[in-house]
Amino acid sequence: MKERGVGEQKKLLLIDDDPNLIFLVKDYLELRGYEVITAGNGREALKLLERDTPNMIICDVMMPEMDGYSFVKRVRENFKTNWIPVLFLSAKGQSQDRVKGLNTGADVYMVKPFEPDELVAQIESSVKQTTRLIKHQGESTGSKPTIQVPFDVELTPTEIKVMQFVARGMANREIANELLVSQRTIESHVSNMLGKTGLSNRTELARWAIENRLA
C-alpha cells in the first residue's frame, strides 16, 4: 500500500451504495481540497485498501455484499489499517445504533441527513488528531524503549475502541459517557486489556496503542 507523506493532499475513502450521495459528497469534499476515492460497499473498499492508504474512511452502515459493521471490523483487525480514523454515516440515529457503531470501531457517528460543514469539521478534527498521535509516537519512541506485549494478543472491537479513548487521555468516566455505558463496564474492559497485554497501567496501555498505531 502507498504511504501518505507529510504535506501531501489528504486522501479520503468514501463508501456508500447511493451513487447520488457519493457524487454530492465527493464533489463537496474535493472543493474543500481533499482527494476522494470511492467504493460502493465494504468488500470493494477492502480491495482499494490493499493498494492505497487514505487518511480517513467515511462509510455508510447499511450496504449490500458487506455492510459498514463488517467492513470496519476487518479494518480494525488489520495492523496496516487499524490506525485509520473511521466516520460512520447512517440513516439510523437511535442511541443504540450510535453505540453499536462506536463499539464496532468507528471514531465518529453522524446521522443522515447531515450538514456538509459539520462533516468537514469532523474529518478535519479526526485527521489532525491522528497526525498528532503519530507525531507523538515518533517523539516518544525516540527517547523511551518500545513497550512489548505478547505477539498473539487479540482485543475485541470494543476493547480497541476503549483503548483508543485511553490513548487520548480520557478518564473511565468520560469514556463511559462517550459510549453510553457504565463506568464499571469501562473499568472491566481496561482491566481485561491489562491482563491480556501484561501491561501494568493505563499509561503503558496508551503508549502501546500509540506506538503500534492502534489509536
C-alpha positions as CSV (number, residue, x, y, z in Angstrom):
1,M,0.0,0.0,0.0
2,K,1.1,3.6,-0.7
3,E,2.0,5.5,2.4
4,R,0.8,9.1,2.9
5,G,3.7,11.6,3.2
6,V,3.8,14.8,5.2
7,G,2.4,17.7,3.3
8,E,0.5,15.7,0.8
9,Q,-3.1,16.3,-0.1
10,K,-5.3,14.4,2.3
11,K,-7.0,11.4,0.8
12,L,-10.4,10.1,1.9
13,L,-12.1,6.8,1.2
14,L,-15.9,7.4,0.8
15,I,-18.0,4.2,0.9
16,D,-21.8,4.3,0.1
17,D,-24.1,2.3,-2.1
18,D,-26.1,5.5,-3.0
19,P,-24.5,7.0,-6.2
20,N,-26.2,10.3,-5.7
21,L,-24.7,10.7,-2.2
22,I,-21.3,9.6,-3.5
23,F,-21.4,12.2,-6.2
24,L,-22.6,15.1,-3.9
25,V,-20.2,14.3,-1.0
26,K,-17.2,13.6,-3.3
27,D,-17.8,16.9,-5.1
28,Y,-18.1,18.9,-1.9
29,L,-15.0,17.4,-0.3
30,E,-12.9,17.9,-3.4
31,L,-13.9,21.5,-3.4
32,R,-12.6,21.7,0.1
33,G,-9.2,20.4,-1.0
34,Y,-9.5,16.6,-0.4
35,E,-8.7,13.8,-2.7
36,V,-11.6,11.3,-2.6
37,I,-11.6,7.7,-3.7
38,T,-15.0,5.8,-3.6
39,A,-16.4,2.4,-3.2
40,G,-20.0,1.0,-3.3
41,N,-19.7,-1.4,-0.4
42,G,-17.3,-2.8,2.1
43,R,-15.9,-5.6,0.0
44,E,-15.0,-3.2,-2.8
45,A,-13.4,-0.8,-0.2
46,L,-11.2,-3.6,1.2
47,K,-9.7,-4.1,-2.3
48,L,-8.9,-0.4,-2.5
49,L,-7.2,-0.5,0.9
50,E,-4.9,-3.3,-0.4
51,R,-3.2,-0.8,-2.7
52,D,-3.7,2.6,-1.1
53,T,-3.9,4.1,2.4
54,P,-6.3,7.0,3.0
55,N,-6.1,9.5,5.8
56,M,-9.7,8.7,6.8
57,I,-12.6,6.5,5.9
58,I,-16.2,7.7,5.6
59,C,-18.5,4.8,5.5
60,D,-22.2,4.1,5.2
61,V,-23.6,1.4,7.6
62,M,-26.3,-0.4,5.6
63,M,-24.8,-1.6,2.2
64,P,-25.1,-4.8,0.1
65,E,-22.4,-7.5,0.0
66,M,-20.6,-6.2,3.1
67,D,-22.1,-3.7,5.5
68,G,-20.3,-1.0,7.4
69,Y,-20.0,-3.0,10.6
70,S,-18.3,-6.0,8.9
71,F,-16.1,-3.7,6.9
72,V,-14.8,-1.7,10.0
73,K,-14.2,-4.9,11.9
74,R,-11.9,-6.0,9.1
75,V,-10.2,-2.7,9.0
76,R,-9.5,-2.8,12.8
77,E,-8.2,-6.4,12.6
78,N,-5.5,-5.4,10.0
79,F,-2.4,-3.8,11.6
80,K,-1.8,-1.9,8.4
81,T,-5.2,-0.1,8.5
82,N,-6.3,-0.2,12.1
83,W,-5.0,3.3,12.8
84,I,-7.1,4.9,10.1
85,P,-10.0,7.0,11.6
86,V,-13.5,5.9,10.5
87,L,-16.6,8.1,10.3
88,F,-19.9,6.3,10.0
89,L,-22.8,7.9,8.1
90,S,-26.1,6.3,8.8
91,A,-29.8,7.0,8.5
92,K,-30.3,5.2,11.8
93,G,-30.0,7.7,14.6
94,Q,-31.2,5.9,17.8
95,S,-28.8,5.8,20.7
96,Q,-28.4,2.0,20.4
97,D,-27.4,2.5,16.7
98,R,-24.7,5.1,17.7
99,V,-23.4,2.8,20.5
100,K,-23.2,-0.2,18.1
101,G,-21.3,1.9,15.5
102,L,-18.8,3.2,18.0
103,N,-18.4,-0.2,19.7
104,T,-17.7,-1.7,16.3
105,G,-14.7,0.5,15.8
106,A,-15.9,3.8,14.3
107,D,-14.5,7.0,15.7
108,V,-17.4,9.3,14.7
109,Y,-21.0,8.6,14.1
110,M,-23.1,11.0,12.0
111,V,-26.8,10.7,11.1
112,K,-28.2,11.3,7.6
113,P,-29.2,13.9,6.5
114,F,-26.1,15.9,7.8
115,E,-24.7,19.3,7.3
116,P,-21.7,19.3,4.9
117,D,-19.8,21.8,7.0
118,E,-20.2,19.5,10.1
119,L,-18.9,16.6,8.0
120,V,-15.8,18.6,7.0
121,A,-15.3,19.7,10.6
122,Q,-15.4,16.1,11.9
123,I,-13.0,15.0,9.1
124,E,-10.5,17.8,9.8
125,S,-10.7,17.1,13.6
126,S,-10.1,13.4,13.2
127,V,-7.2,13.8,10.7
128,K,-5.5,16.4,12.9
129,Q,-5.8,14.1,15.9
130,T,-4.3,11.2,14.1
131,T,-1.4,13.3,12.9
132,R,-0.8,14.5,16.5
133,L,-0.8,10.9,17.8
134,I,1.6,9.7,15.1
135,K,3.9,12.6,15.8
136,H,3.8,11.9,19.5
137,Q,4.6,8.3,18.7
138,G,7.7,9.3,16.8
139,E,8.9,11.6,19.6
140,S,8.2,9.1,22.4
141,T,9.8,6.1,20.7
142,G,12.9,8.2,20.2
143,S,13.6,8.5,23.9
144,K,11.8,5.6,25.5
145,P,12.0,1.9,25.0
146,T,9.2,0.4,23.0
147,I,6.6,-1.4,25.1
148,Q,6.4,-5.1,24.4
149,V,3.4,-7.3,24.7
150,P,2.7,-11.0,23.7
151,F,2.6,-11.2,19.8
152,D,-0.7,-13.1,19.9
153,V,-2.7,-10.6,21.9
154,E,-6.3,-10.3,20.5
155,L,-8.5,-7.5,21.5
156,T,-12.2,-7.2,20.8
157,P,-13.6,-4.3,18.8
158,T,-15.0,-2.8,22.0
159,E,-11.7,-3.1,23.8
160,I,-9.9,-1.4,20.9
161,K,-12.4,1.4,21.0
162,V,-11.9,1.9,24.7
163,M,-8.1,1.7,24.3
164,Q,-8.3,4.5,21.6
165,F,-10.1,6.7,24.2
166,V,-7.5,5.8,26.8
167,A,-4.7,6.8,24.4
168,R,-6.4,10.2,24.1
169,G,-6.1,10.7,27.8
170,M,-9.7,10.3,28.7
171,A,-10.8,9.1,32.1
172,N,-13.0,6.0,32.5
173,R,-16.0,8.2,33.4
174,E,-15.5,10.2,30.2
175,I,-15.2,7.1,28.1
176,A,-18.4,5.7,29.7
177,N,-20.3,8.9,28.8
178,E,-19.0,8.8,25.2
179,L,-20.0,5.1,24.7
180,L,-23.2,5.4,26.8
181,V,-22.3,2.6,29.2
182,S,-21.5,2.4,32.9
183,Q,-18.1,3.4,34.3
184,R,-17.8,-0.1,35.8
185,T,-18.1,-1.6,32.2
186,I,-15.2,0.6,31.1
187,E,-13.1,-0.4,34.1
188,S,-13.8,-4.0,33.3
189,H,-12.6,-3.5,29.7
190,V,-9.4,-1.8,30.8
191,S,-8.7,-4.5,33.3
192,N,-9.2,-7.2,30.7
193,M,-6.8,-5.4,28.3
194,L,-4.2,-5.1,31.0
195,G,-4.5,-8.8,31.7
196,K,-4.2,-9.7,28.0
197,T,-1.2,-7.5,27.3
198,G,0.6,-7.9,30.6
199,L,1.0,-4.2,31.0
200,S,0.9,-2.5,34.4
201,N,-1.3,0.6,34.0
202,R,-3.3,2.8,31.7
203,T,-0.2,4.9,30.8
204,E,1.6,1.8,29.4
205,L,-1.6,0.8,27.6
206,A,-1.9,4.2,25.9
207,R,1.8,4.2,24.9
208,W,1.5,0.7,23.4
209,A,-1.6,1.8,21.5
210,I,0.2,4.8,20.1
211,E,3.4,3.1,19.3
212,N,1.6,0.4,17.4
213,R,-0.9,2.8,15.7
214,L,-3.8,1.1,17.4
215,A,-5.1,4.5,18.5
